[in-house]
Amino acid sequence: MYQENVVLCASSAYDKKFWFNEDFSSLPEQVRQELQIMCVLYTEDVGGILSLEYDYDGNLLFKVDVRDNDYYFDEIGSALKIKEIRRTKKELLEAIEMYYKVFFLEQDMNELLDNQED
């Protein structure tokens, strides 16, 4: 269906902006707000640009970009923050990953749930 990664949302410490892909407007408002808070807090803490992207298989990836001259970016803090987000927001991240696989990649939800239990 898609050839490249599909961006769900992104936050930039440089522009102080958050962007949400309108293709996912069917997500509940509370989920969209939680994604915004999560991404903006990340960029406020460590800097750079954080985008949440789906790969070809529907896996949710955290992509971090940094400007060449950004000496304030905290690379170690970035890795730790992403690890913390993955731990504390595990259910949310799994749910939006499943949402993408079912509604965009048209995978069978029952199969996905069976594979999750294994």
PLY file of the C-alpha trace (Angstrom):
ply
format ascii 1.0
element vertex 118
property float x
property float y
property float z
element edge 117
property int vertex1
property int vertex2
end_header
0.00 0.00 0.00
2.66 2.51 1.06
6.21 2.55 -0.30
7.81 4.65 2.43
7.22 5.20 6.13
3.97 6.95 6.95
4.26 9.75 9.51
1.61 9.73 12.23
2.75 12.91 13.97
5.83 15.03 14.62
7.07 17.67 17.03
9.91 20.14 16.53
11.89 21.89 19.23
13.22 24.27 16.56
9.88 25.56 15.28
7.93 24.89 18.49
5.29 23.14 16.42
3.37 19.89 16.48
2.01 18.28 13.32
-0.60 15.53 13.10
-1.32 13.60 9.89
-4.98 14.20 9.04
-5.18 10.71 7.47
-5.48 9.56 11.08
-8.24 11.98 12.09
-10.47 9.02 12.96
-8.34 8.41 16.05
-10.16 9.58 19.19
-9.39 13.13 20.28
-8.00 11.90 23.59
-5.47 9.70 21.76
-4.43 12.60 19.51
-3.97 14.84 22.54
-1.92 12.20 24.34
0.33 11.83 21.28
0.76 15.60 21.13
1.67 15.86 24.81
4.08 12.94 24.56
5.89 14.31 21.49
6.03 17.92 22.66
7.36 16.94 26.09
10.04 14.85 24.39
11.25 17.74 22.20
11.11 20.18 25.12
13.24 17.82 27.22
15.90 16.75 24.72
15.46 18.94 21.63
15.46 17.99 17.97
12.54 16.72 15.95
10.61 13.61 16.92
8.32 11.88 14.48
6.25 8.76 15.01
6.19 6.75 11.81
4.76 3.47 10.59
7.08 1.25 8.58
5.98 -0.99 5.69
4.85 -3.72 8.11
2.89 -1.32 10.32
5.40 -1.14 13.17
5.48 2.19 14.97
8.93 3.79 14.91
10.38 6.73 16.79
12.46 8.79 14.36
14.71 11.54 15.72
16.29 14.23 13.55
18.74 16.85 14.73
20.20 19.88 12.97
23.94 19.73 12.42
24.64 22.77 14.57
22.42 21.74 17.50
24.96 21.39 20.29
22.23 21.37 22.92
20.64 18.14 21.70
20.95 15.45 24.37
21.64 12.18 22.51
21.81 10.05 25.65
18.73 11.73 27.07
16.95 11.06 23.78
17.51 7.32 23.96
16.50 7.22 27.63
13.37 9.29 27.00
12.25 7.05 24.12
12.82 3.99 26.28
10.73 5.59 29.04
7.94 6.49 26.60
7.88 2.95 25.22
7.58 1.61 28.78
5.02 4.06 30.19
2.89 4.38 27.04
3.11 0.72 26.01
-0.65 0.15 25.78
-1.25 3.35 23.79
1.56 2.57 21.36
0.39 -1.01 20.86
-3.19 0.19 20.27
-2.29 2.76 17.62
-0.01 0.22 15.96
-2.91 -2.26 15.80
-5.22 0.52 14.56
-2.89 1.15 11.63
-2.49 -2.54 10.81
-6.25 -3.16 10.83
-7.60 0.00 9.18
-4.78 0.93 6.81
-2.99 -2.35 6.05
-6.26 -4.31 6.32
-4.77 -7.08 8.41
-7.06 -9.42 10.34
-7.51 -8.21 13.93
-8.08 -11.71 15.31
-4.79 -12.90 13.79
-2.98 -9.91 15.25
-4.44 -10.59 18.69
-3.49 -14.27 18.44
0.09 -13.34 17.50
0.25 -10.84 20.36
-0.58 -13.57 22.89
2.28 -15.79 21.68
0 1
1 2
2 3
3 4
4 5
5 6
6 7
7 8
8 9
9 10
10 11
11 12
12 13
13 14
14 15
15 16
16 17
17 18
18 19
19 20
20 21
21 22
22 23
23 24
24 25
25 26
26 27
27 28
28 29
29 30
30 31
31 32
32 33
33 34
34 35
35 36
36 37
37 38
38 39
39 40
40 41
41 42
42 43
43 44
44 45
45 46
46 47
47 48
48 49
49 50
50 51
51 52
52 53
53 54
54 55
55 56
56 57
57 58
58 59
59 60
60 61
61 62
62 63
63 64
64 65
65 66
66 67
67 68
68 69
69 70
70 71
71 72
72 73
73 74
74 75
75 76
76 77
77 78
78 79
79 80
80 81
81 82
82 83
83 84
84 85
85 86
86 87
87 88
88 89
89 90
90 91
91 92
92 93
93 94
94 95
95 96
96 97
97 98
98 99
99 100
100 101
101 102
102 103
103 104
104 105
105 106
106 107
107 108
108 109
109 110
110 111
111 112
112 113
113 114
114 115
115 116
116 117
